[in-house]
Amino acid sequence: MLCAMKHPTFMIQSPNSPKMDRLAAFVEVFKLRVAVLAPGDTGVAALLLAGPEDGSEGRVIFRPGGFSELPPDARVAASVDFDNDANPLMSAMPEEVSVSLDGSPSLQATAAAFMAEAAGNRCGRSAALNRLAEVLVLMALRSAIDAGTQKPGLFAALAHPSLHRAVVSIHDMPSRQWTVDDLASRSAMSRSTFMSTFRTIVGTTPMAYLGAWRLTLARRYLMAGDPVKLAARRTGFGSAEAFSRAFSRAYGHAPAALKPARAGQPTV
């Protein structure tokens, strides 16, 4: 199970801090698909409910890379596709998130509803199971953010008590013409402290992170059928030409060469 970092700079925001939804942008941009698996298909599971049948010591386990071997007390397994190859949240995930049901009444209630649906055969069972599994995944992601990590990257940034405000602002408003001073102000830091903290916690500079996020979004928009100029405008690039140059450097081909996904295809 992940352990929360004890250093004060990694404590989650205080109750008096403005609330920001650190998962909203990812849920909006990337499609979360969760499917409960039949017993014979559990080798590809990424989400497990495990524990004794009496409900004691139950836990939710989430592994983005899946399970090569399931724990002996695994009860229900599900595959998770959160646009895994394109979603920076998934690539930044720890290898495993394990959350005790005893420590979270809301998670315990959701897991209980999930298990009740799995054990029954009522109408709408499949849809209910998949929706409840989606909620379990989001709760596991919350837990991973709250736990923090010593490894620089996205989860460390989202867990930071003040830096996360700048990172979430980038996620939520990518087309805004952000400056370092703007982002430092969001985090209530001086420019120099913000720059140093951002590099240490995220592993890159604020402007490099902003540019990478914009390109990630622009690629999604292009795959969804947006023209190059519209994708550039939606993600804050000054011109289609500037966008095309940045896109080509990042992906090795011009944005016009990217073909929109057909209906039913994942936009990766």
C-alpha positions in Angstrom: 0.0 0.0 0.0 1.3 3.5 -0.8 2.6 5.5 2.1 1.9 9.2 2.5 5.1 11.3 2.5 5.8 12.7 5.9 7.6 15.9 4.7 5.3 18.9 5.3 5.6 20.1 1.7 3.9 16.9 0.5 0.9 17.1 2.8 -2.4 17.5 1.0 -4.0 21.0 1.0 -5.5 22.3 4.2 -9.2 22.6 4.6 -8.9 26.4 4.2 -7.3 26.2 0.8 -9.4 26.7 -2.4 -10.6 23.4 -3.6 -9.5 22.3 -7.1 -10.5 19.1 -8.8 -7.3 17.5 -9.7 -8.9 14.7 -11.8 -11.5 16.8 -13.8 -9.4 17.5 -16.8 -8.3 13.9 -17.3 -11.9 12.6 -16.9 -13.0 15.2 -19.5 -10.3 14.6 -22.0 -9.6 10.8 -21.8 -12.3 8.2 -21.9 -12.5 5.8 -19.0 -13.7 2.4 -19.9 -13.9 -0.4 -17.2 -15.3 -3.9 -17.9 -15.8 -6.6 -15.3 -14.1 -9.8 -16.4 -15.2 -13.3 -16.4 -13.1 -15.6 -14.1 -11.2 -17.1 -17.0 -10.1 -13.6 -18.3 -8.6 -12.3 -15.1 -5.0 -12.4 -16.3 -5.4 -9.0 -17.9 -7.1 -7.3 -14.9 -6.0 -3.9 -13.7 -8.6 -3.5 -10.9 -9.3 -6.0 -8.2 -11.5 -6.3 -5.2 -9.8 -8.6 -2.8 -10.3 -9.9 0.7 -12.1 -12.5 2.7 -15.8 -13.2 1.8 -16.9 -11.8 5.2 -15.8 -8.4 4.0 -13.1 -8.0 6.6 -9.7 -6.6 5.5 -11.1 -5.9 2.1 -9.1 -3.8 -0.3 -9.2 -2.3 -3.8 -6.0 -2.9 -5.8 -5.3 -1.0 -9.0 -2.3 -1.9 -11.3 -2.2 0.1 -14.6 0.1 -2.6 -16.1 -2.3 -5.4 -15.1 -1.6 -8.5 -13.1 0.6 -11.4 -14.1 -0.8 -13.4 -11.2 -3.8 -12.6 -9.1 -3.7 -12.7 -5.3 -5.4 -15.8 -3.8 -8.2 -13.7 -2.2 -9.1 -11.9 -5.4 -12.9 -11.8 -5.6 -13.8 -9.6 -8.7 -11.5 -8.4 -11.4 -11.9 -5.7 -14.1 -10.0 -4.4 -17.1 -9.3 -0.7 -17.1 -8.7 1.4 -20.2 -8.3 5.1 -19.4 -6.7 5.8 -22.8 -3.7 4.3 -21.2 -1.1 4.9 -23.9 -2.0 8.6 -24.4 -3.0 9.6 -20.8 -0.1 11.1 -18.8 -2.0 10.3 -15.6 -1.8 6.6 -16.4 1.9 6.7 -17.4 2.7 8.5 -14.1 0.8 6.0 -12.0 2.7 4.0 -9.4 3.0 0.3 -10.2 0.3 -0.5 -7.7 -2.3 1.3 -5.6 -3.8 -0.7 -2.8 -6.5 0.9 -0.7 -8.0 -0.6 2.4 -11.8 -0.5 2.5 -11.8 0.0 6.3 -10.2 3.4 5.9 -12.8 4.9 3.6 -16.6 4.6 4.2 -17.5 5.8 0.7 -15.1 3.3 -0.9 -16.5 0.6 1.3 -20.1 1.4 0.4 -19.2 1.5 -3.4 -17.3 -1.8 -3.1 -20.3 -3.4 -1.2 -22.7 -2.3 -4.0 -20.2 -3.6 -6.6 -20.0 -7.0 -4.8 -23.8 -7.2 -4.5 -24.3 -6.6 -8.2 -21.6 -9.2 -9.0 -23.2 -11.8 -6.8 -26.7 -11.2 -8.3 -28.4 -11.5 -11.6 -30.7 -8.5 -11.8 -31.6 -6.6 -14.9 -28.9 -4.0 -15.9 -26.3 -6.0 -14.0 -23.5 -5.5 -16.5 -24.1 -1.8 -16.9 -24.2 -1.3 -13.1 -21.0 -3.3 -12.6 -19.1 -1.3 -15.1 -20.3 2.0 -13.7 -19.5 1.1 -10.2 -16.1 -0.2 -11.3 -15.4 3.3 -12.9 -16.2 4.9 -9.5 -13.8 2.5 -7.8 -11.0 3.4 -10.3 -11.5 7.1 -9.7 -11.4 6.5 -5.9 -8.2 4.6 -6.3 -6.7 7.5 -8.3 -7.7 9.9 -5.6 -5.9 7.7 -3.1 -2.8 7.6 -5.2 -2.8 11.4 -5.4 -3.5 11.8 -1.7 -0.7 9.4 -0.8 1.9 11.4 -2.8 5.2 9.9 -4.1 8.9 10.6 -3.7 9.3 10.2 -7.5 9.2 13.5 -9.4 6.3 13.7 -11.8 2.6 14.3 -12.2 1.4 12.6 -9.0 4.0 14.4 -6.9 2.7 17.7 -8.4 -0.9 16.9 -7.8 -0.2 15.9 -4.2 1.8 19.1 -3.4 -0.2 21.4 -1.2 0.4 24.6 -3.3 2.1 23.5 -6.5 -1.0 21.5 -7.6 -2.9 24.8 -8.1 -0.6 25.8 -10.9 -0.6 22.4 -12.5 -4.4 22.1 -12.3 -4.7 25.6 -13.8 -2.6 24.4 -16.7 -4.8 21.3 -17.1 -8.1 23.2 -16.9 -7.1 26.3 -19.0 -4.5 25.2 -21.6 -5.4 28.0 -24.1 -4.6 30.8 -21.6 -1.4 32.6 -22.3 0.3 31.6 -19.1 3.5 33.2 -17.8 5.7 31.9 -15.1 4.6 34.8 -12.9 0.9 33.9 -13.4 1.6 30.3 -12.4 3.8 31.3 -9.4 0.9 33.5 -8.2 -1.5 30.6 -8.5 0.8 28.6 -6.2 1.3 31.6 -3.8 5.1 31.4 -4.3 7.7 33.8 -5.5 8.9 33.3 -9.0 12.3 31.9 -8.0 10.8 29.5 -5.4 8.1 28.4 -7.8 10.6 27.6 -10.6 12.9 25.7 -8.2 10.0 23.8 -6.6 8.3 23.0 -10.0 11.5 21.5 -11.4 12.2 19.5 -8.3 8.6 18.1 -7.9 7.6 17.7 -11.6 11.0 17.1 -13.1 10.7 19.8 -15.8 10.1 23.5 -16.2 6.6 25.0 -16.0 6.6 26.2 -19.7 7.9 22.8 -20.9 5.1 21.1 -18.9 2.5 23.5 -20.4 3.8 22.8 -23.9 3.6 19.1 -23.4 0.1 19.2 -22.1 -1.1 21.4 -24.9 0.4 18.9 -27.5 -1.3 16.0 -25.7 -4.7 17.8 -25.9 -4.1 18.9 -29.5 -3.4 15.4 -30.6 -6.7 14.3 -29.0 -8.6 17.0 -30.8 -7.0 16.1 -34.1 -7.9 12.5 -33.6 -11.4 13.6 -32.9 -11.5 15.4 -36.3 -10.6 19.0 -35.5 -8.8 20.9 -38.3 -5.2 21.9 -37.5 -6.0 25.5 -37.0 -8.8 24.8 -34.6 -6.7 22.3 -32.5 -4.0 25.0 -32.4 -6.4 27.7 -31.2 -8.0 25.5 -28.6 -4.7 24.7 -27.0 -3.2 28.1 -26.9 -0.7 28.1 -29.8 -0.1 31.5 -31.3 -0.5 30.2 -34.9 -1.1 27.0 -36.8 2.5 27.2 -38.1 3.9 27.4 -34.5 1.7 24.5 -33.5 2.8 22.4 -36.6 6.5 22.9 -35.7 6.0 22.0 -32.1 3.9 19.0 -33.0 6.4 17.7 -35.6 9.2 18.0 -33.0 7.2 16.0 -30.5 5.7 13.3 -32.6 8.0 13.1 -35.7 5.3 14.0 -38.2 3.1 17.0 -39.1 -0.3 17.3 -37.5 -2.0 17.1 -40.9 -0.6 13.5 -41.2 -2.6 12.4 -38.2 -5.8 10.6 -39.3 -8.9 11.1 -37.2 -10.0 7.9 -35.5 -13.0 6.2 -37.0 -16.1 5.6 -34.9 -15.5 2.9 -32.4 -11.7 3.3 -32.5 -9.8 4.5 -29.4 -8.2 7.8 -29.9 -4.6 7.0 -28.9 
